[in-house]
Each structure stands twice: as C-alpha cells, then as structure tokens.
Amino acid sequence: MADPRIVIVGAGPAGTRAAELLVAAGLRPVVIDESPRSGGQIYRRPPPNFTRSHEQLYGTEAGRARAIHATFDAFANKVDYRAETLAWAVKDDRVFVQKAMTVEQIPYDALLLAPGATDRLIPLEGWTRPGCYSLGAAQITLKAQGCAIGQEVVFVGTGPLLYLVAYQYMKAGIAPVAVLDTSSLAQQLRGLPLMVARPEQLIKGAQIVSALRQGGVRVLRGVRPLEVLGDDRSVTGMRFCDAAGHEQELRCTAVGMGYHLRAESQLADLAGCSFEFHPTVRQWLPVIDEMGRSSIRNVYLAGDGVRILGADGAEVAGRLAAIALLSDLGWPIDQAKVRSLQAEMRRHVRFASGIAKAFPWPHEQVAAIPDRTLICRCEAITAGELRASVKDLFSPEVNRAKAFSRVGMGRCQGRFCGPASQEVVAAANGAPIQSAGRIRGQAPVKPLPIGITEETSRG
Ligand SMILES: Cc1cc2nc3c(=O)[nH]c(=O)nc-3n(C[C@H](O)[C@H](O)[C@H](O)COP(=O)(O)OP(=O)(O)OC[C@H]3O[C@@H](n4cnc5c(N)ncnc54)[C@H](O)[C@@H]3O)c2cc1C
C-alpha cells in the first residue's frame, strides 16, 4: 500500500512509541488524544505555563518522562496530531472523533488503539459524598494542577497505585492519615516469586511503603472498607474492619479509592475485536497475539488499554504493535529486534501476574456490597435494585441486567460501575463471574456535548 491511512488513538507511552516507529518508516499517522498535551496518564504534562520541573512532577520517573516528551515533540510536526480530540466510536474502518463542538469521521487502513486504563472501583456506602475521589483523580489533581483532594486524606483500595499516590501526597506535604489496603500481607508475599521479574520495581515498592511508615502514615493491610462517613456537603471519616475483624473509624476530610486499573477496551469492542476472560484479574480483555494484533485484520492494540503492564510495558507494546502493523503493510522487519522486545514483554507479563496475585481484586467484598449501596452513580441505582433485576427478571448476564435496571447506562457507560456489577450479577445468580459476561462497549464511549451541530468528513 503506497500511502496507508493510519490512525493511532492515545498519545501516552504506548501511542508515542508506536508513532515514533511509524514516522521513522516514513509514514504520517493521525494521532488522536483527548488530553491537551501528549504524555498519557503517568507522564501527564501540566499546562504550558506551569513551571514545576520534571523531577518535581515525576520523581523517580523524571528521566523516562523527559524521554517520552522529547520523543513526541521531535516527531509532532511529522504526524497529524489531534489534541483535545475524543475518539468516541469506531465503525466500518472509520474513527468518529469530536473536538469542541465539531464531529468528524476519519477513515483508516490500519487502526492502533492505545487508550490506556482507568481506575477500577468498588462502590461503598458513602462513596458519592463530596470529598471522595478515585485514586487516579487524586493523582491528577496533584500532577496537573498542584492541588490536593483534602488536608486529611485516607487512601483505600489495593494495588501499587494506592501506595504510590499516598507517597506522592506525602512528598507534596500532605501526609495521608492512613493507607487501607484490602490485600493481606500473606497475599502480597504470594506475589513475590513473580514480581522478582522486575527487581527494580519491587525495591521501589518496598521503599515507598517504608517511607510512608517513616513519615508516620498508618499502613493497614487486610482491611474491609465499610463506609465513607459524612453528609451531602463533606467527608468526615472512614469506617472499616481491620485484619482482626475489629471495626474502626478514622477521621478524615477526603478519601481516595481504587483497586488497581481496568483497561479502556470499549473502542476495541466497537471495532469488533474478540475478548477473552482472564481469571487472574477477573476481567474480559481483547484477544491479541504476541505482537498486539487483535482478532480484526487491521486493528492493533497496545498498552494498558489491552493489558495492564505499566508504563514501561506500554512502551514495549507500542513498539511491537507498530512493527506488526508495518509488517502487515509489507515493510521489512528486524526479527532480532522483535525477539528482544517480546522477551522484554514476557518479563512485564510475569511481573503483572505477580501484582495481580499480591493485590487481588477483593471479589468477595464486591459481591457482598449491601443492598442499600448505590452501585451506579450516574443513574442512582442501588445494588439491591440490580440484584432484583437478576432474580425477579431473570437476568443471568450484565447486559440484560443493564437493560432492566439501567446500571451502566449513564454518563460513565459502565466504565466505573461495570466491574462491580458483573460480580454482583454473578453472585446473585450463584454462577461464576465469566457467566455474567461484560458490559459491551457502546458509542459514544465517553459523553459528547449536547448541541454538536457541525459534521465534517475526511477522505
Ligand atoms: C489514573 C492513573 C494514574 C496512574 N499513575 C501512575 C503512576 O503514577 N505511576 C505509574 O507507574 N503508573 C501509573 N499509572 C499506570 C500508567 O499510567 C500506565 O501504565 C501507562 O501510562 C500506560 O501507558 P498507555 O500509553 O497504555 O496509556 P496512557 O498513558 O493512559 O495513555 C492513553 C492516552 O489515551 C488517551 N485516550 C484515552 N481514551 C481516549 C479516547 N477515547 N479518545 C482520545 N484519546 C483517548 C488519553 O488521554 C491518554 O493520553 C496510572 C494509570 C492511571 C489510569
């Protein structure tokens, strides 16, 4: 193909490394990202007039952040870069995008999706109170705006991000009240043999926990969160069961919560990609081969949007997917390079399975969410209402339960309530989680402004 039309969604580590290789091959891909600046989640850039250094913003990852930003800036005028542009649907080899009040269809010969991940949340009594944030939001306020979610913060959930965000708050001068981890010490030790695949990350993690403890932050493992206390104006505390089963309360003015991440796989879904269930993370993820080829001929997937492997893994995945794309278009491939990238990838996969073992999604806690708790914030549906749709209206899987209950039909399109509602539906049926299926992606994958009037079409 002489001049293939290639579209990349996502300008994070995966999208940047993919675009770099395509540009080096003489191509000019369209790069779409809804953020104002490239960098993705971990290397998110603040507004241009902010002056904090890379070291202040990214800490130990400053070098990698600088490298990703410099790489993108070096090829930015050789790609068709669409910042602040949302890819909201994929259909018939076209990506549908929205910028401000304009929508446009971009046709492609090959599509490379690298849209990253979002927080994986567990609905909790009181989680809709003002002052309760996801971990990602707590971090974004700090990284992008230099703000904190509160002065007295409790972080609750599990996974590396839980400790990292708490540490970042402490370094910014806001030592958290406590870190409440649902994973027990025994579970964390069980993940160790796999996590040694990346010793440097393991050491970094241990240093973060030790620094938190030295900074006076309480770190409790094996907890069961019960309620975010407060009223409709603020958060006043956190109630939980400790590892010994004793109920405790902590005073705080804000809560940051998150249980590792979930892949943003809706665009892959709309592109028609096949999915498979991964029991270690209890998630449905798009099927890919060792290079990032999806089940659809001209769709390639990379980064956290297909497997949560972290930023370094995302860079490797982006490169592999770009090589696969070039190879399928007839470009010559350096096989030694491919083998070395694939070996690196296997190390990331091994480490990620250790993380999944050490910080498991506490599915028993999810299945036991009390009936009165709001499970779907957007549509204000309780877990009890969802269970009723399962039992009274015979909904053995989530899409049917969604149709009857409206769980997952609101603004978030099930991105935040989906993982929990799958567990609740499966448990209410007394069936394994796979049988509940996954909430299918629907366009628009994220909300569009009301009043879009203009439509232009390219190509
Ligand atoms: C909230 C959050 C905080 C994190 N913090 C850390 C951290 O501190 N340290 C760490 O090691 N790892 C962190 N991670 C994980 C780390 O960010 C990822 O492993 C890494 O960034 C993955 O790179 P990626 O390129 O796959 O995705 P990302 O870096 O997430 O990049 C994806 C890009 O796609 C864009 N995008 C997504 N959907 C669309 C769409 N529909 N249309 C247009 N653009 C779209 C996004 O704006 C984003 O720029 C965090 C993850 C999340 C979700």
The ligand as a Gaussian input file, in Angstrom:
#p B3LYP/6-31G(d) Opt

LIG

0 1
 C       -5.236000       7.434000      36.745000
 C       -3.962000       6.683000      36.547000
 C       -2.809000       7.058000      37.232000
 C       -1.615000       6.341000      37.047000
 N       -0.498000       6.713000      37.714000
 C        0.645000       6.006000      37.565000
 C        1.824000       6.384000      38.242000
 O        1.845000       7.335000      38.977000
 N        2.929000       5.615000      38.068000
 C        2.934000       4.533000      37.259000
 O        3.964000       3.861000      37.126000
 N        1.841000       4.184000      36.558000
 C        0.687000       4.890000      36.716000
 N       -0.423000       4.528000      36.044000
 C       -0.305000       3.489000      35.037000
 C        0.376000       4.118000      33.825000
 O       -0.210000       5.368000      33.597000
 C        0.202000       3.291000      32.622000
 O        0.800000       2.029000      32.840000
 C        0.811000       3.893000      31.362000
 O        0.576000       5.265000      31.296000
 C        0.201000       3.179000      30.202000
 O        0.519000       3.826000      29.018000
 P       -0.515000       3.830000      27.799000
 O        0.155000       4.554000      26.714000
 O       -1.003000       2.470000      27.579000
 O       -1.775000       4.644000      28.339000
 P       -1.911000       6.119000      28.919000
 O       -0.637000       6.650000      29.427000
 O       -3.053000       6.074000      29.838000
 O       -2.297000       6.980000      27.638000
 C       -3.521000       6.821000      26.995000
 C       -3.855000       8.095000      26.276000
 O       -5.027000       7.855000      25.500000
 C       -5.885000       8.967000      25.601000
 N       -7.248000       8.482000      25.379000
 C       -7.904000       7.510000      26.065000
 N       -9.121000       7.290000      25.533000
 C       -9.233000       8.152000      24.505000
 C      -10.264000       8.409000      23.568000
 N      -11.411000       7.724000      23.573000
 N      -10.075000       9.391000      22.652000
 C       -8.920000      10.099000      22.626000
 N       -7.906000       9.888000      23.487000
 C       -8.052000       8.916000      24.408000
 C       -5.652000       9.519000      26.997000
 O       -5.947000      10.914000      27.048000
 C       -4.179000       9.233000      27.224000
 O       -3.370000      10.340000      26.905000
 C       -1.598000       5.238000      36.191000
 C       -2.759000       4.888000      35.491000
 C       -3.932000       5.595000      35.669000
 C       -5.166000       5.198000      34.913000

